[in-house]
Amino acid sequence: MAEKNMVLALVLSLIFTGIGIVYAGNVKKGLTFFALSVILNILGMWVIFIFSWISILVWAYALYQTYLEVQAANGY
């Protein structure tokens, strides 16, 4: 198995929440973060502003999870 690039994974997750996790190999978890982020952003725009803040927290946690997933995929 090829080693995963940490920088690429983190940049992907910076742009699209959770996609770096998909790149690292955990498709279900990555797509869950992506869907949650989209839903929270839509709610933040149209319903209550607090969802935007929650979305930022989910994004930050997804970056941390991306780091952990790439570490696990690379066997560190």
C-alpha angles and dihedrals in degrees: 000000000000119000114254119237110240095201093051092048093050093046090051090051091046090056100035116019111238099008091105088059089053088051089051090056107261100109098169095051093044095050090046090056090046094051092045090051093050092048093048092048092051091048090047092054099044110023121023127355092222089075088066090059091047088050090056090052091049089049092052092047090048089055089053091048090049089056091050094046093051090047090052093045090052092047097245 
